[in-house]
């Protein structure tokens, strides 16, 4: 089985940083943020090993996988996986940042 290289888009990195910062500020420590970061990175590794694990979206090359309360949205290329965003599923899907609803 071929392992795909994971590339994080700038938006996905910012999403993850925002999520982790939120929990650091809310909890007053880094323990939960570290644990959550490891869980999300582990999911990225699973995607790398099996890119078809996610649910297919309207775009054939874009898929999404849910990890805890977060949706990791990624695009499959020849030998790479581009993680497009990390979305908190508890947020309004019509968030202005997206401009449109993500269909999964």
Secondary structure, DSSP 8 states (H G I E B T S, - for coil): ----EEEE-HHHHHHHHHHHHHHHHHHSSSHHHHHHHHHHHHHHHHHHH-GGGSEE-SSTTEEEEEETTEEEEEEE-SSEEEEEEEEETTS-TT-TTTSS----
